Amino acid sequence: MIQKLTSLDSYTDFINDVNSDTAFSDPMLSTQENIAVNLYKTVEKPNHHVLGVFHDGVMTGLFVFLITEDERYIEMLVGLSRLTAAYEEIAEYLQANYPGFQADFVFNPANTLLRELLSRRGASFYEEQQKMVLSNPCPMVDTNGIEPLTERYKKQYIAMHDTDCYWTGDKVAQAPERFSVFLAVDNGLVVGYLDVTNCFEENETFDLMVKEAYRRRGWGRKLLVKAIESNLPKGMALLVDVGNIPAIKLYESAGFVKVQGKNSLAATWNIN
């Protein structure tokens, strides 16, 4: 049975127990701030659905989804369970109530139960991502040419932005309370950008891109350093494809180090 929850006070033991299991912990709950923002505070937020799966009155699964009806979009913020039946029940709930929606999932790569369920449902998977955290001093780098997003460059930024994601350039530009955007500008031409959150104690570099013709010229490092300097004294983290060695080396050169056991896997399920 699935119940919509308005409080999580009674389920702290379940949350802590499952999230401490290395096979079923949720990468979206990797820090105390993550736990507060992605879990406990969601019961108060619009468009957030906090769902408990119960069997004989005992919780067997806890899920939090951001659901935007007008965009027909679902994002799983939290998924905690050790039972195949709980994942199956939540998938059937989504299929029954949200046909035609795109559902995005980010979860622990060791969680084979959720991975296998999404595979059976025809989801597409992305490369596993390594978590990195800013732990070493930021290097001294000349950041000339790096500018914050303004109306002058807004059209160029949106035009070059990755569109294969929920947070497209136009959406990021409309959310200054959540994101800061830094641009690499060469003689009036936007040749790169970096989106980074700005509203957390540990902010995340969300999207970094440099035009191919301008790569290996230091623009990526400049963007990173400018974002780090602007974010201080707050912390910073990021996710990078495990096989993207050039990007990992770039992040390491800016002071980021790998965090073991905190990788994540993303999948998209087009519900039919």
VEXTOR-411340 format. One record per residue (C-alpha): residue in three letters; x, y, z. Coordinates in pm, whole numbers, padded with zeros to 5 digits, always signed. Layout:
BEGIN
alaXYZ ...
***
This chain:
BEGIN
met+00000+00000+00000 ile+00121+00351-00086 gln+00049+00647+00139 lys+00121+01016+00081 leu+00309+01143+00386 thr+00295+01488+00546 ser+00555+01413+00815 leu+00861+01191+00835 asp+00911+01210+01212 ser+00794+00849+01262 tyr+01028+00706+01000 thr+01371+00829+01106 asp+01489+00481+01202 phe+01390+00341+00862 ile+01561+00630+00681 asn+01884+00600+00879 asp+01891+00219+00853 val+01852+00200+00475 asn+02067+00506+00402 ser+02354+00359+00605 asp+02354+00043+00391 thr+02625+00076+00125 ala+02416-00122-00123 phe+02101+00089-00084 ser+02213+00433+00039 asp+02089+00723-00169 pro+02349+00957-00327 met+02097+01239-00294 leu+02125+01196+00085 ser+02504+01202+00114 thr+02528+01504+00349 gln+02315+01641+00633 glu+02219+01933+00409 asn+02111+01691+00135 ile+01900+01500+00387 ala+01727+01818+00501 val+01668+01963+00154 asn+01588+01649-00047 leu+01394+01467+00223 tyr+01265+01632+00539 lys+01181+01973+00389 thr+01002+01827+00088 val+00683+01762+00285 glu+00632+02140+00286 lys+00710+02206-00082 pro+00463+02229-00370 asn+00496+01972-00649 his+00685+01739-00414 his+00526+01401-00343 val+00648+01208-00040 leu+00530+00849-00069 gly+00561+00565+00177 val+00523+00201+00074 phe+00379-00015+00353 his+00320-00386+00402 asp+00107-00493+00698 gly+00152-00145+00845 val+00533-00154+00825 met+00722+00083+00596 thr+00913-00102+00324 gly+00998+00193+00101 leu+01020+00571+00105 phe+01025+00781-00211 val+01024+01152-00287 phe+00934+01278-00635 leu+00930+01625-00785 ile+00641+01619-01030 thr+00562+01907-01268 glu+00231+01836-01436 asp+00258+02105-01705 glu+00596+01972-01821 arg+00495+01607-01776 tyr+00816+01556-01586 ile+00911+01351-01278 glu+01238+01354-01086 met+01309+01106-00809 leu+01479+01297-00528 val+01490+01007-00284 gly+01444+00632-00318 leu+01497+00414-00011 ser+01409+00044+00001 arg+01568-00299+00020 leu+01272-00485-00132 thr+01193-00556-00496 ala+00821-00546-00414 ala+00844-00185-00291 tyr+01015-00070-00611 glu+00761-00259-00822 glu+00472-00100-00632 ile+00607+00252-00673 ala+00669+00190-01046 glu+00311+00067-01089 tyr+00188+00377-00905 leu+00378+00607-01142 gln+00262+00414-01447 ala-00100+00429-01337 asn-00100+00799-01248 tyr+00151+00957-01487 pro+00139+00791-01831 gly+00330+00990-02092 phe+00560+01151-01834 gln+00940+01145-01843 ala+01082+01018-01514 asp+01447+01076-01424 phe+01623+00875-01153 val+01959+00921-00980 phe+02056+00633-00753 asn+02330+00422-00600 pro+02503+00207-00867 ala+02510-00079-00614 asn+02130-00076-00593 thr+02071-00364-00834 leu+01702-00387-00740 leu+01621-00042-00877 arg+01858-00084-01171 glu+01693-00412-01275 leu+01341-00271-01233 leu+01419+00029-01455 ser+01582-00200-01709 arg+01270-00415-01723 arg+01063-00101-01778 gly+01277+00002-02076 ala+01464+00290-01915 ser+01781+00429-02072 phe+02090+00455-01854 tyr+02377+00702-01847 glu+02738+00647-01753 glu+02813+00607-01384 gln+02928+00930-01224 gln+03208+00989-00975 lys+03150+01237-00693 met+03432+01485-00632 val+03460+01743-00354 leu+03671+02056-00334 ser+03928+01963-00071 asn+04257+02123-00181 pro+04340+02494-00213 cys+04216+02661-00527 pro+04509+02741-00761 met+04603+03096-00855 val+04471+03141-01210 asp+04419+03449-01427 thr+04042+03461-01474 asn+04032+03744-01727 gly+03759+03672-01980 ile+03527+03507-01726 glu+03208+03706-01673 pro+02878+03648-01493 leu+02570+03596-01707 thr+02409+03923-01815 glu+02146+04020-02072 arg+02428+04106-02316 tyr+02530+03742-02348 lys+02205+03566-02257 lys+02107+03463-02613 gln+02455+03322-02685 tyr+02452+03130-02358 ile+02110+02974-02418 ala+02199+02889-02780 met+02510+02690-02682 his+02366+02531-02368 asp+02312+02156-02344 thr+01944+02080-02414 asp+01951+01710-02322 cys+01868+01784-01958 tyr+01593+01929-01741 trp+01791+02242-01648 thr+01829+02392-01993 gly+01989+02734-02040 asp+01662+02926-02039 lys+01550+02757-01716 val+01884+02822-01545 ala+01878+03186-01654 gln+01534+03223-01496 ala+01651+03083-01160 pro+01917+03323-01022 glu+01809+03229-00669 arg+01935+02876-00738 phe+02213+02910-00996 ser+02508+03132-01073 val+02632+03126-01433 phe+02983+03211-01544 leu+03074+03267-01909 ala+03403+03238-02094 val+03405+03533-02334 asp+03659+03578-02615 asn+03628+03906-02809 gly+03253+03923-02743 leu+03193+03557-02825 val+03070+03319-02554 val+03295+03016-02589 gly+03207+02836-02266 tyr+02989+02839-01957 leu+02961+02694-01610 asp+02634+02659-01415 val+02678+02623-01039 thr+02423+02622-00759 asn+02449+02910-00511 cys+02190+02835-00242 phe+02353+02553-00043 glu+02641+02516+00202 glu+02794+02268-00045 asn+02717+02397-00392 glu+02747+02185-00704 thr+02895+02261-01044 phe+02600+02157-01254 asp+02714+02191-01614 leu+03051+02287-01765 met+03099+02326-02140 val+03361+02482-02366 lys+03324+02496-02744 glu+03542+02235-02909 ala+03755+02488-03099 tyr+03844+02661-02769 arg+03932+02356-02563 arg+04281+02295-02422 arg+04328+02671-02390 gly+04258+02694-02016 trp+03900+02817-02036 gly+03758+02526-01834 arg+04005+02581-01552 lys+03935+02956-01554 leu+03561+02893-01524 leu+03611+02652-01235 val+03846+02882-01044 lys+03613+03181-01087 ala+03319+02977-00959 ile+03522+02851-00661 glu+03640+03201-00569 ser+03286+03340-00593 asn+03147+03056-00383 leu+03388+03089-00089 pro+03368+03020+00201 lys+03107+02760+00107 gly+03201+02411-00008 met+03169+02274-00359 ala+03113+01932-00515 leu+03051+01789-00860 leu+02969+01472-01052 val+03172+01355-01351 asp+03147+01049-01576 val+03386+00787-01441 gly+03537+00738-01784 asn+03595+01107-01858 ile+03962+01113-01761 pro+04039+01459-01910 ala+03755+01616-01708 ile+03864+01436-01389 lys+04219+01568-01436 leu+04082+01919-01492 tyr+03881+01903-01169 glu+04177+01763-00977 ser+04390+02054-01102 ala+04134+02292-00951 gly+04145+02124-00608 phe+03875+01857-00630 val+03933+01501-00504 lys+03735+01182-00560 val+03498+01067-00285 gln+03489+00690-00261 gly+03158+00512-00224 lys+02943+00810-00331 asn+02905+00744-00702 ser+02568+00770-00873 leu+02386+00628-01172 ala+02118+00812-01372 ala+01836+00670-01581 thr+01538+00803-01776 trp+01211+00614-01798 asn+00950+00736-02048 ile+00636+00609-01881 asn+00380+00456-02116 
***
